[in-house]
Amino acid sequence: MIAHKVLKYFSMALCLIAAIFFIYALSVGDEPIQMDENGVQSMTVVPMMYIAYLTMLIILVLVAVFVVINLATKPGALKSAAVSVGIMLVIILLAYFVFADNGVLDPATGKQVMLDDGEPLTAGDSQWIGAGLWTFYIIGILSICSILWAGVTKLIKK
């Protein structure tokens, strides 16, 4: 219970700091937000970025701690987590080895795809990009199907 109160007040403090920076950014106008000669928006944006990084780090650490605590205290949760991780690995492997393409040529022009930094796209990078996209598609389709399944079964039970 104490941890809940501490986290609640800590999140309120972060919200207050963010609100102060937001009001400050609105009050100073557009000039401090524009980039300086070094390409940095140091006056307004950089402090907000550091607060966002700090907040993200705190959230990730807290999530990891509470996940480990939950897995240690509930043996059934460990089995469920292992099954979920296994299913995710199967989806990633399926996307990488079955669906992903390692082509490096642009289908429209027939020329090799060049990245923003001027380097050519490699077959390995192409396959990883394709695997990421296919993983997203598969998980998205499974999510939509599970939502529809839950809705239909809820309607049928009524």
Contacts in CASP RR format, 6 or more apart in sequence:
PFRMAT RR
TARGET T0000
AUTHOR 0000-0000-0000
METHOD contacts of the structure
MODEL  1
MIAHKVLKYFSMALCLIAAIFFIYALSVGDEPIQMDENGVQSMTVVPMMY
IAYLTMLIILVLVAVFVVINLATKPGALKSAAVSVGIMLVIILLAYFVFA
DNGVLDPATGKQVMLDDGEPLTAGDSQWIGAGLWTFYIIGILSICSILWA
GVTKLIKK
7 62 0 8 1.000
10 58 0 8 1.000
14 51 0 8 1.000
14 55 0 8 1.000
17 51 0 8 1.000
18 48 0 8 1.000
18 51 0 8 1.000
21 44 0 8 1.000
21 47 0 8 1.000
21 48 0 8 1.000
21 51 0 8 1.000
24 44 0 8 1.000
25 32 0 8 1.000
25 33 0 8 1.000
25 44 0 8 1.000
25 48 0 8 1.000
28 43 0 8 1.000
28 44 0 8 1.000
32 41 0 8 1.000
32 43 0 8 1.000
32 44 0 8 1.000
33 41 0 8 1.000
33 43 0 8 1.000
33 44 0 8 1.000
33 45 0 8 1.000
34 41 0 8 1.000
35 41 0 8 1.000
36 42 0 8 1.000
40 46 0 8 1.000
70 77 0 8 1.000
71 77 0 8 1.000
71 78 0 8 1.000
71 81 0 8 1.000
91 135 0 8 1.000
91 138 0 8 1.000
91 139 0 8 1.000
92 131 0 8 1.000
92 132 0 8 1.000
92 135 0 8 1.000
94 138 0 8 1.000
95 130 0 8 1.000
95 131 0 8 1.000
95 132 0 8 1.000
95 134 0 8 1.000
95 135 0 8 1.000
95 138 0 8 1.000
96 127 0 8 1.000
96 128 0 8 1.000
96 131 0 8 1.000
96 134 0 8 1.000
99 130 0 8 1.000
99 131 0 8 1.000
99 134 0 8 1.000
100 126 0 8 1.000
100 127 0 8 1.000
100 128 0 8 1.000
100 129 0 8 1.000
100 130 0 8 1.000
100 131 0 8 1.000
100 132 0 8 1.000
100 133 0 8 1.000
100 134 0 8 1.000
101 126 0 8 1.000
101 127 0 8 1.000
101 130 0 8 1.000
102 123 0 8 1.000
102 124 0 8 1.000
102 126 0 8 1.000
102 127 0 8 1.000
103 123 0 8 1.000
103 126 0 8 1.000
103 127 0 8 1.000
104 112 0 8 1.000
104 113 0 8 1.000
104 120 0 8 1.000
104 121 0 8 1.000
104 122 0 8 1.000
104 123 0 8 1.000
104 126 0 8 1.000
105 111 0 8 1.000
105 112 0 8 1.000
105 113 0 8 1.000
106 112 0 8 1.000
106 113 0 8 1.000
112 120 0 8 1.000
112 121 0 8 1.000
113 120 0 8 1.000
113 121 0 8 1.000
113 126 0 8 1.000
114 120 0 8 1.000
114 121 0 8 1.000
115 121 0 8 1.000
END
